[in-house]
Amino acid sequence: MTQPGGWNPSELPAQRGKTIVVTGANAGLGFWASEQLARAGAHVVLACRDEGRADAALRAIRARVSGASVSTLALDVASLDSVAAASARLLEVERIDGLVLNAGIVHPPRTRQFSADGLELVVATNYLGHFALTAQLLPALQRTPGARVVALGSMISRLMDSTLEDLQLAGGYNSWRAYAQSKIAMQVFGFELDRRLGAAARAAGIGDGARASALVAHPGYSIGGRTPRVPGVNEPSALKRFVDNLQAPITQGKNRGAWPIVRAIADPAARGGQYWGPRFLNKGAPVLQAPSKTSTDRAIAERVWRESEQLTGVDFTL
């Protein structure tokens, strides 16, 4: 079915010859984005923390997509050592046409916890690891004409706001606040990254069509009980199916929640700095939307960028 803007999620533009890295690709949105991009012909790197689950996802995609080109890569975004090791392997790849920053904690712990690097766990997993990963993959992205980075935001940025002055939540932890801040930070990062990539390209005399760019996408309200069953990847119980389907008017499956991500990567008409999400906020066709003011605030972005460099120990200079 063709959707707004002439976009058909079932008939994507050919992606053959492209290499796309998806973090957290073993389940949920990451799996479905990977499956859809592989179906369009891309080689998809499933960058996952759990080797067994990554292998299950790889086998599932190959079973669902004839001739799918997929591989796995060990990556725990909550560990800066793992990020560095994965980045070193990816820099050996000839090109990276797409980088989907998807991995994350959806259900934060009730109490404040820390990553192996001593960082608050939710922001470390959902944002800071991706900041470090993108910084270290910058050479590969910039040598690939038209490369795109898609930062996974959330509609929670419209329900809760934060100027991100306490990324580590040292002044008080709340699980919802932890999740909201991490996703707002991802959106701030995505928009600021595109501004910096654009400035670097202009300084180098590279046109907009050839430069690396960054976009932000959010999946609306996408839940497992409304998602197709895939053995080893998504196997909701009968009870979860029943409960989740009670929310049918305001929810969608994660296969559809992946649509804005995929469109941001694959639509030839998409441009850096755009914000993609479901048409009706919670669900629907992938369309352009207006981000929150906080997400595009340049003063907040510059402050968060500097703090992110300090917390990760990564120099992210373009």
GIDA-V925907 format. One record per residue. N is the residue number from 1. PHI is phi in whole degrees, -180 to 180 (* if undefined). PSI is psi as a letter, one per 20 degrees, with the letter a starting at -180 (none if undefined). NEAR is the number of other ideal C-beta (glycine too) atoms within 10 Angstrom. Layout:
# GIDA-V925907
N:PHI:PSI:NEAR ; N:PHI:PSI:NEAR
This chain:
# GIDA-V925907
1:*:p:8 ; 2:-75:p:11 ; 3:-118:a:16 ; 4:-49:p:11 ; 5:82:j:13 ; 6:76:k:8 ; 7:-95:p:21 ; 8:-123:o:11 ; 9:-61:h:18 ; 10:-88:i:9 ; 11:-136:m:11 ; 12:-74:q:19 ; 13:-58:q:12 ; 14:-57:p:11 ; 15:-114:j:23 ; 16:-59:p:9 ; 17:92:i:10 ; 18:-98:q:22 ; 19:-115:p:22 ; 20:-126:p:26 ; 21:-101:p:29 ; 22:-123:o:34 ; 23:-82:q:26 ; 24:63:l:30 ; 25:-89:j:33 ; 26:-80:i:26 ; 27:-158:r:21 ; 28:57:b:24 ; 29:-58:h:30 ; 30:-63:g:26 ; 31:-64:g:28 ; 32:-69:h:29 ; 33:-63:g:33 ; 34:-65:g:33 ; 35:-62:g:25 ; 36:-67:h:25 ; 37:-71:h:30 ; 38:-66:h:24 ; 39:-62:h:20 ; 40:-84:i:20 ; 41:107:i:17 ; 42:-72:q:26 ; 43:-86:p:20 ; 44:-111:p:31 ; 45:-96:o:27 ; 46:-87:o:25 ; 47:-95:o:30 ; 48:-135:q:28 ; 49:-76:g:18 ; 50:-98:o:13 ; 51:-62:g:11 ; 52:-65:g:10 ; 53:-69:h:19 ; 54:-63:g:23 ; 55:-66:h:15 ; 56:-64:g:19 ; 57:-66:g:27 ; 58:-59:g:22 ; 59:-65:h:14 ; 60:-65:g:21 ; 61:-65:g:25 ; 62:-64:h:14 ; 63:-72:h:12 ; 64:-89:h:14 ; 65:-125:o:19 ; 66:-61:p:7 ; 67:75:j:8 ; 68:-59:p:20 ; 69:-106:o:16 ; 70:-139:q:23 ; 71:-145:r:14 ; 72:-118:q:18 ; 73:-145:p:18 ; 74:-73:p:14 ; 75:-154:p:27 ; 76:-113:o:21 ; 77:-68:i:29 ; 78:-84:i:24 ; 79:-122:o:18 ; 80:-66:h:23 ; 81:-67:g:10 ; 82:-65:g:17 ; 83:-60:g:28 ; 84:-64:g:14 ; 85:-66:g:15 ; 86:-65:g:24 ; 87:-62:g:20 ; 88:-61:h:10 ; 89:-69:g:13 ; 90:-70:h:20 ; 91:-68:i:13 ; 92:-80:i:7 ; 93:-74:q:16 ; 94:-61:h:8 ; 95:-150:q:14 ; 96:-129:o:24 ; 97:-83:h:23 ; 98:-147:q:27 ; 99:-131:o:29 ; 100:-102:o:31 ; 101:-91:n:31 ; 102:-111:h:28 ; 103:-55:q:26 ; 104:174:r:25 ; 105:-95:o:20 ; 106:-90:h:12 ; 107:-115:n:8 ; 108:-65:q:24 ; 109:-65:q:12 ; 110:-70:h:9 ; 111:-118:q:7 ; 112:-64:p:17 ; 113:-126:r:14 ; 114:-128:q:12 ; 115:-78:r:19 ; 116:-61:h:13 ; 117:-96:j:17 ; 118:80:j:9 ; 119:-100:q:20 ; 120:-53:p:23 ; 121:-62:g:18 ; 122:-68:g:28 ; 123:-70:h:28 ; 124:-64:g:29 ; 125:-78:g:23 ; 126:-79:h:28 ; 127:-131:g:31 ; 128:-62:h:29 ; 129:-62:h:28 ; 130:-71:h:30 ; 131:-59:g:27 ; 132:-66:g:24 ; 133:-61:g:28 ; 134:-64:g:22 ; 135:-59:g:19 ; 136:-76:h:20 ; 137:-93:j:21 ; 138:-54:g:21 ; 139:-59:g:11 ; 140:-69:h:22 ; 141:-66:g:22 ; 142:-75:i:18 ; 143:-90:i:12 ; 144:-105:o:20 ; 145:-56:p:13 ; 146:75:j:14 ; 147:-60:q:25 ; 148:-128:p:25 ; 149:-110:p:29 ; 150:-116:o:28 ; 151:-91:p:31 ; 152:-86:o:28 ; 153:-94:b:29 ; 154:-158:q:25 ; 155:-69:i:17 ; 156:-64:i:17 ; 157:-66:i:24 ; 158:-92:i:15 ; 159:-101:h:10 ; 160:-132:q:15 ; 161:-131:q:15 ; 162:-160:p:18 ; 163:-88:j:14 ; 164:61:k:21 ; 165:-85:i:11 ; 166:-137:m:14 ; 167:-57:h:21 ; 168:-87:i:18 ; 169:54:k:16 ; 170:-68:h:9 ; 171:-86:j:7 ; 172:147:p:8 ; 173:-103:p:18 ; 174:-142:p:13 ; 175:-61:g:15 ; 176:-67:h:11 ; 177:-65:h:16 ; 178:-61:g:22 ; 179:-65:g:21 ; 180:-59:g:20 ; 181:-61:g:28 ; 182:-65:h:28 ; 183:-78:h:26 ; 184:-63:g:25 ; 185:-61:h:28 ; 186:-63:g:26 ; 187:-68:g:25 ; 188:-56:g:32 ; 189:-62:g:27 ; 190:-59:g:30 ; 191:-70:h:24 ; 192:-69:h:23 ; 193:-59:g:28 ; 194:-65:h:23 ; 195:-60:g:17 ; 196:-72:h:15 ; 197:-63:h:23 ; 198:-64:g:19 ; 199:-64:g:11 ; 200:-66:h:16 ; 201:-67:g:19 ; 202:-63:h:12 ; 203:-65:h:9 ; 204:-93:j:9 ; 205:75:k:6 ; 206:-97:p:16 ; 207:-72:r:9 ; 208:-59:h:12 ; 209:-70:h:10 ; 210:-103:i:12 ; 211:-78:q:20 ; 212:-70:q:27 ; 213:-139:r:24 ; 214:-131:q:27 ; 215:-132:r:26 ; 216:-123:p:32 ; 217:-137:q:33 ; 218:-131:q:28 ; 219:-94:j:28 ; 220:70:b:22 ; 221:-105:n:19 ; 222:-114:p:23 ; 223:-132:q:20 ; 224:-66:h:18 ; 225:-70:i:21 ; 226:-109:j:22 ; 227:-104:q:25 ; 228:-55:q:11 ; 229:-74:p:10 ; 230:-133:o:19 ; 231:-54:p:10 ; 232:83:i:16 ; 233:-124:g:21 ; 234:-139:o:19 ; 235:-133:m:10 ; 236:-66:q:16 ; 237:-70:r:10 ; 238:-61:h:8 ; 239:-65:g:9 ; 240:-64:g:14 ; 241:-56:g:14 ; 242:-62:g:11 ; 243:-65:g:13 ; 244:-66:h:17 ; 245:-73:i:12 ; 246:-66:h:9 ; 247:-98:j:14 ; 248:-51:h:11 ; 249:-63:h:7 ; 250:-121:j:12 ; 251:-130:r:19 ; 252:-148:r:22 ; 253:-74:r:18 ; 254:-71:h:22 ; 255:-62:h:21 ; 256:-83:h:22 ; 257:-62:h:28 ; 258:-77:i:29 ; 259:-56:g:29 ; 260:-62:h:31 ; 261:-63:g:32 ; 262:-65:g:29 ; 263:-65:h:27 ; 264:-63:h:30 ; 265:-82:g:28 ; 266:-105:i:24 ; 267:-74:o:19 ; 268:-60:h:7 ; 269:-87:i:10 ; 270:-68:q:20 ; 271:-134:q:14 ; 272:-56:q:20 ; 273:87:j:18 ; 274:-84:r:22 ; 275:-126:o:24 ; 276:-111:q:24 ; 277:-164:r:30 ; 278:-64:q:24 ; 279:-56:h:17 ; 280:-105:k:13 ; 281:68:g:14 ; 282:-77:h:18 ; 283:-157:r:21 ; 284:120:a:17 ; 285:-63:q:19 ; 286:-76:p:28 ; 287:-138:r:18 ; 288:-71:p:16 ; 289:-134:r:18 ; 290:-96:p:10 ; 291:-76:r:20 ; 292:-68:q:18 ; 293:-62:h:9 ; 294:-59:g:16 ; 295:-62:h:25 ; 296:-112:j:19 ; 297:-75:o:17 ; 298:-71:h:11 ; 299:-67:g:8 ; 300:-63:g:20 ; 301:-61:g:23 ; 302:-65:h:13 ; 303:-67:g:16 ; 304:-66:h:22 ; 305:-61:g:17 ; 306:-62:g:11 ; 307:-65:h:16 ; 308:-65:h:24 ; 309:-62:g:16 ; 310:-65:g:9 ; 311:-69:h:21 ; 312:-92:i:22 ; 313:72:k:10 ; 314:-109:p:20 ; 315:-87:o:7 ; 316:-107:m:18 ; 317:-107:p:9 ; 318:-98:none:15
